[in-house]
Amino acid sequence: MTIYTTSLAAQVSITTVFSVLVLVGVIGNTLSCLVIILNRSMRTPMNYLILNLALADIMVTLFIAPRFIFIHSFDHPRGLIGSIICKFFTGGNFSWMGGSASVFSLVAISVERYFAVVHPYKTRGKLTTKKLHYVILACWVVAIVFNLPLFFIINYNEKIDFCTEYWPQEWMAKAYSSSWLVLFGVIPIALMTALYVRVIRRLWIKPQDGPRVTQAAVLKSRKRVTKMVIMVCKMIRETFFRLRCT
């Protein structure tokens, strides 16, 4: 992994950290998927969004492993075969695709939480099964289309023994990284921040009065929103990690 460091100790540390993250990520998200799939009562539109998020995170973790963990356990093929393996295995393209889908899943969840908490009696923002199909489809279509160029520009670099991006022009690389920052970083983070600020304000600062909203319902909503905020923080971390690797 000479592209990141020439220190053996640093390589061992990075590999160890990524191994733990991949193991925890795969096991945790797989358990989440099983809970939703095996329990009929859990099969709600909101939980299917969480299922979609878990599947996207599994894709991220599985394709991070070849790039940062398994790369030390085999000699990477060279030439055309090496470039093909970079595009589909060791280059991390599917990892970025899963990360993009994960971002849009988090945005969809934040929108659902906003309408469920701030406007609970309006049917316009309610997530139905039909809307869910469109949301999940759009999520993956955008992720695939935006990351498709990576399959053409990533090739194997024999000098550094690593997969690298080869853009025809330098401005193209800068434009792509900037677009990634805006589309999967600035806009989603700004949108989710605005929505969750409204949600938190409703739940903690100015809760609804009246018999319709019970204390148990408020506490349940607070727990869900707390989990979503943690997911948003994770997405911010993934966004900056993506920028550092491009």
N, C-alpha and C positions, 0 to 999 in steps of 0.2 A: 504494500500500500504506500509506495513511495510518493505518490501524488499528494498525500497528506502529511506524512512524516517519515524520516529515515531512522528514527529511534526505535529499536526493538521493544524496549519497555513501553513506549507509547503505543505501538502497534498491538501489543498484548493487552494493554489496558482498554484500548478502543474496541478490540475484538470481544473482550470479556463483557464490557458494558452493553454492546449491541446484542450479544448472545442472551444476556438476561432480559433485555427489553423485548427481543423477538419471542423468547419463551413465554414471558408474562403476557405479551400482547396476543399471541396465538391462543394460548389456553383461556385467557379471560374473555376474549371476543367469541371464541368457540362455545364457551359455556353460556354466554349471553344469547347466542343464536339458538342453542338447544332449548333453553328455557322458553323462548318465544315460540319455537316450532312445536315443541312437545306439549305445551299447555294451551288448550283451546281458548281459555279465558284471556290469555295474553295476546291473542291475535287481533289486535286493534290497529287502526291506521297509524297511530303514534308509535306503537311498538314495532310496526313494520319499518318505520323510518329508522328506528334504533337498530333493527336488524340489518338494514341497508348500510348504516354507518359501521356496524361491526364487520360486515363482509368487506367493506372498503378498507378498514383498518387491518384486517387479516391479509389482504392483498399487499398492503404497504409493508407489513412486517415480513411476509414470506419472501418478497423480492428485495428487501434490504439485506437478507441473509447472504445471498450469493455475492453481493457487492462488498460487504464489509466483514463477513465471517468465513465463508467457504473459499474465498479468493486465495487464502493462504494454504489451503489443503490440496491444491492441484496446480499443475502448470497450464496456464491459459493458452489455448490454441492460438496460432498466429495466422496472418493472412486473411483470406475471405471467410474461412470458417470461424476465426476468432472474432471478426466483426459481426457475423451473424449471431454468435453466442452473446456478444455485447448487447445487441439490439433486443434480444428476447430473454436474456437470462442474467448476465452479470452487469449490464449497464444500468439497471434500476428503472427502466422505462415504465414497467407495469407498477412499480412502487409509486412513481409520481402520478400515474393515472388513478391509482387507488386513493392517493392523497387528495387529488382534485375532487373526486367523488365524495370523499369524506367531508371536505369543506362545504360543498353544496348541501350535503345531508344535514350538517350542523345549522346551516342557514334555514333550511326547511323546518327543522325542529324548533328553532327560535321563533319563526313566524307562527308556527302552530301554538307554541306556549303563549305568545303574545295575545292571540285572539282568544285562547282558552281562559286566560286570566283577566285580561283587561276588558275584553268584549265577549263574555261568556254566553250571552243570549243572542248574539248575531249569527245567523246561519251563513253569511257570506264568507267568513273566514274559517268555517269549520272544515276540517280535513276529512273528506269522504273517501271511499274506496276508489271511486273514479278519479278524483284529484290525485290520490296517492300514486296511481299508475303513471299519470303524466309527470308527476314530480320526480319519481325514481327514474323514468325513462330519460327525462331532460337532464337529470343529474349525470347519468353515465354517458349520454351522447356528447354533452359539453366536455366532459373529462377526456373522452376518447379523441374527439376532434382537436382539442387544444394540444394534447400531448402527442398526436400523430407525427408531427415533424421530428420528434426525437428518434423515431425509428429510422429516419433517413440520414440524420447527421451524426449519430453516435457510431464510432468505429474503434477498433482496437489500436492502441498506440504502443508499438514495440519498444520505444525508447524508455518509457516509464512503466511498461508492463501493466497498463490500466486502460479502461474504456474512457474515452474522452469525446467531447463534442467538436465536430469540425463544421463550422459555419462558412458558407462561401464568402461572406463579408462580415467584418467585425461588428458593424452596426446591427446586423441581423441578430447576433447573440445578445447585444444590449437591449434591442427592442423586445426580444422574446422574454428575457429576464424581467424587464420592466412591465411587460404585459402580465406576466405571471404574478408579479408583486401586486399589481392593481386588481386583477380579476380574482385572484385567490387569496389576497392578503388585505389590501386597504378596504375595498368595497365590502367584503363579507364581515370583516372585523368592525367596521363602522356601523354596518347595518345591525349586526348582532348586539353591539354595545348599546345602540339606541333602543332596540327592542327590549333588551334585558333591564335597562335602566327604568323603562316604563313599567315592566313587570315587577321589579324589585320595589319600586315606589308604591305600586298598588298593594303588594303583599306585606311589606314591612312598615311603610311610612303612612300610607292612607288606605288601610284596608276597607273593603266594602262593609257597610252596615246593613242590618236587616236579617230576617230569619233564613233567607235563602242560602247564605254563606255560613256554614258552620265552622267552628274552630278546627275540627278534624280536617275539613277540606282545605282550609288555609295552610295548615301544617303540611299536608300532603303536597300541595302546590309548591311550598317553600323547599321541600326536599327535592322535588323534581327540578326546580330552577337552579338549585345549588349544584346538582349534578351536571346540568347543561352548561353552567358557567365554568365548571372544571374542564369540560370538553372543549369549550372555547379557548381556554388557556392552552390546552394541548395543541389545538389547531394553530395558534399563534407560534408556538414552539416549532411545529413542523414547517410553517411558512418560512421562518428565518433559517431553518436548517436547509431547506431547498435552495434559498438564495445563496447560502455559503457554498453549496456544492456545485453551483453553476458557474 
